[in-house]
Amino acid sequence: MRRFLALVLALCCLSLSFAAEAEKRVYLCREGNAAPFPEGSETFDLYVCPLMGADCMALRCGGKTMLVDMGKANDYDTIKGVLDGLEIKRIDIAFNTHPHTDHLGSMIRILADYPVDCFMTAFDDDYTAEEVVQKATMKAVREAGVPVRRVEDGDVFYLGDAKLTVIRQTRYMYETPNPNPFSAMLMVEYGSCRLLLCADVVQSAQLYIALTHDLRADILKWPHHGLNKVYRELWENADPEYVFFTHGYMNTKEAQEQAEKYGVPYDFATWGVIHLSSDGNCWLVDQTLNEMGERCVKMYR
C-alpha cells in the first residue's frame, strides 16, 4: 500500500510539473535556441533600443510600426540605427507615455527623417514641468501636419492584430510638478499573450493602478528604468515571467534583487537590442549583445 501511495504521489507531482511547463509562455533564447513557434508564423515583435536611462521601443505587427517613446535628444543616432537596421521607413504611430526629455527628446529629429501617421500623447500641448519638452515637440508635430490623438485611461487601439489598452491614473495631477505618476502605461495583447509597458509610473501611483486594473502580463517593462523597486501589489497583480530594464546593471540593484527573489529572469537594454516576439501563444526573448553587453556578461553572469 505504501508503495502504491508513493507511486500515486510521484505521478501527481510529475503531472503538476508538466502542467506548470505547459503554462509557461516566455522562452529565453540564450544560446541560439529555436523559436517555440514555427518559422514563418505571423508575429508581434518589440525591439528595445539600447539606451541608458531612457525609453524607445519599436513595435511591429501586421505590417505596421509603432514607437513607444523616443529617448533623449542625444540618443537619436542609436534610435535611427535600430530603425534602419529593421528597415523601418515609416512610423504609423508614435506613442509618448509622458513628455520628459528621456522619453520624448528625439521626436523632433524623428519627424525630420521619417513620415509619422499619428502622434499619441496623454498630456496637453502646453503641459510644462521640469525636464519636460511637450510644448516644443507638439509645435513641431503640428507643423509637420501629423494628426494628434489624446489618450486617456481605458482607451483601446490596434497595431495590426495586437490590441493596446492605455492604463493611467490622473488623481492629483495638477498638484504634483512631475509627470511620472501620470505616465500612460500600455497593456499589449496579442492572442493570449500579454505585455505590460509601465513607462515611468512611480510607487505613488502603482498601488492605485494595481488595485483598479487587471495587470496580468507574461512580460513586464520595469517602471522608471528599474531605478526603484516595484510596489508589491503591482508585482503580484502582474505576476510576470520575464522583465527588462531600460537602463544598465549598476543603478538597478534593488530591482534586480526583487526580480531574483521571485525567480524572474531579466535583461538590461544597455547591453544590446532586446527582441520580444510572440505568435499569440508564447514569447521568444532574444538579445543581440553589443560591446558593453559582451563585457558585462563575462563580468556579471
KAWOTA-V564981 format. One record per backbone hydrogen bond with DSSP energy under -0.5 kcal/mol. NH is the residue of the N-H (numbers start at 0). CO is the residue of the C=O. E is the energy in kcal/mol with one decimal. If there is no record, write none. Layout:
# KAWOTA-V564981
NH CO E
NH CO E
This chain:
# KAWOTA-V564981
4 0 -2.8
5 1 -2.6
6 2 -2.3
7 3 -2.5
8 4 -2.6
9 5 -2.4
10 6 -2.4
11 7 -2.4
12 8 -2.5
13 9 -2.4
14 10 -2.5
15 11 -2.4
16 12 -2.2
17 13 -2.4
18 14 -2.4
19 15 -2.5
20 16 -2.3
21 17 -2.5
22 18 -1.6
23 19 -0.6
23 20 -0.9
26 24 -0.5
26 282 -2.1
28 284 -3.6
29 27 -1.1
40 37 -1.7
43 277 -2.3
44 59 -2.6
45 275 -2.6
46 57 -2.8
47 273 -2.8
48 46 -0.6
48 55 -2.5
50 48 -2.0
52 50 -0.7
52 245 -0.6
53 245 -0.6
54 101 -1.8
56 67 -1.5
57 46 -2.5
58 56 -0.5
58 65 -3.5
59 44 -2.9
60 63 -1.9
63 60 -1.9
65 58 -2.7
66 92 -2.6
67 56 -2.6
68 66 -0.7
68 94 -3.1
69 102 -2.7
70 54 -2.7
74 71 -1.4
75 72 -1.2
77 74 -0.5
78 74 -2.4
79 75 -3.3
80 76 -2.0
81 77 -1.9
82 78 -2.5
83 79 -3.0
84 80 -2.0
85 81 -1.4
86 83 -1.4
87 82 -2.7
88 86 -0.6
90 114 -2.8
91 64 -1.5
91 89 -0.6
92 64 -1.5
93 117 -2.8
94 66 -3.3
94 92 -0.6
95 93 -0.5
95 119 -2.7
96 94 -0.6
100 130 -2.0
102 99 -2.1
103 99 -1.3
104 70 -1.4
104 100 -1.4
105 69 -0.9
105 70 -0.9
106 103 -1.6
109 105 -2.2
110 106 -2.4
111 107 -1.1
112 108 -1.0
112 109 -0.8
113 109 -2.5
114 88 -0.7
116 90 -2.4
118 146 -2.7
119 93 -3.0
120 148 -2.0
121 95 -0.5
126 123 -1.6
131 128 -1.4
132 98 -2.3
136 132 -1.7
137 133 -3.0
138 134 -2.0
139 135 -1.9
140 136 -2.7
141 137 -2.5
142 138 -2.2
143 139 -1.6
144 141 -1.3
145 140 -2.0
146 116 -0.5
148 118 -2.7
150 120 -2.1
153 165 -3.1
154 151 -2.1
156 163 -2.2
158 161 -2.3
161 158 -2.2
162 188 -2.8
163 156 -3.0
164 186 -2.2
165 154 -2.8
166 184 -2.1
172 169 -1.7
174 171 -1.7
175 171 -0.6
175 172 -0.7
177 175 -1.6
181 178 -1.5
182 179 -1.8
183 96 -1.8
184 166 -2.6
184 182 -0.9
185 196 -2.2
186 164 -2.5
187 185 -0.6
187 194 -3.4
188 162 -2.9
188 186 -0.5
189 192 -2.2
191 279 -3.1
192 189 -2.2
194 187 -2.5
195 218 -2.6
196 185 -3.0
196 194 -0.6
197 195 -0.7
197 220 -1.0
200 197 -2.1
204 201 -2.1
205 201 -1.3
206 202 -1.0
208 204 -2.2
209 205 -2.7
210 206 -1.9
211 207 -0.9
211 208 -0.7
212 208 -1.2
214 212 -0.8
216 237 -2.3
217 193 -2.1
218 193 -1.3
219 241 -2.0
220 195 -2.9
221 219 -0.8
221 243 -2.3
223 198 -1.8
224 221 -0.8
225 222 -1.9
226 223 -2.0
233 230 -0.5
234 230 -2.3
235 231 -2.9
236 232 -2.0
237 233 -2.6
238 234 -3.4
240 217 -2.8
241 217 -1.2
242 264 -1.9
243 219 -1.7
244 266 -2.5
246 244 -1.4
251 248 -1.1
254 225 -0.5
255 251 -2.6
256 252 -2.6
257 253 -2.0
258 254 -2.5
259 255 -2.8
260 256 -2.0
261 257 -1.3
262 259 -1.2
263 258 -2.8
264 240 -0.7
264 262 -0.5
266 242 -1.0
268 244 -2.9
269 246 -1.5
270 267 -1.5
271 268 -1.8
272 287 -0.6
273 47 -1.2
274 285 -3.4
275 45 -2.8
275 273 -0.5
276 283 -2.3
277 43 -2.5
278 281 -1.2
279 281 -0.5
282 24 -4.1
283 276 -2.7
284 26 -2.8
285 274 -2.5
286 28 -0.5
287 272 -2.3
288 286 -0.9
289 270 -2.5
293 289 -2.7
294 290 -2.1
295 291 -2.9
296 292 -2.6
297 293 -1.3
298 294 -1.5
299 295 -3.3
300 296 -1.8
